[in-house]
Amino acid sequence: MLLLVQAVFSVTEMSSCLIVPVCDVSRSTTPQRSLIILTLALFHIISAGYDQFAEHVLMGGGAWHQRSRDLAFMAVDVLHVVMATCWLRGRRSRDDDVTRDELLLCVVCLLLLCVLALVT
């Protein structure tokens, strides 16, 4: 089971390849890419917050390196959520906005990933 959890986190961490191009001002991004970044960051916050962050940081049960690691990972994920949300809110009136179906798909994917993380 631990291998499955690690595989899920490794695959979702590879989503960083979606984030790096967004950092380049000369390249444009899409609302769909921002929605994917938002979904994966929320998954990381929910699953790590439920497991490691609560145990190591909030309850003080981890060593200093575990608390530092968990704080850094959580800070990056929160930053991704804030940036993607701000970007999507700034584009609310555009024609290429996120459709209701795309939003629903991301919510379903988020729920499925969270269930998978909690079950394993």
Secondary structure, DSSP 4 states (H G I P E B T S, - for coil): -HHHHHHHHHHHHTTHHHHGGGG-TTS---HHHHHHHHHHHHHHHHHHIIIIIIIIIIS--S-HHHHHHHHHHHHHHHHHHHHHHHHHHHTTTSTTPPPHHHHHHHHHHHHHHHHHHHH-
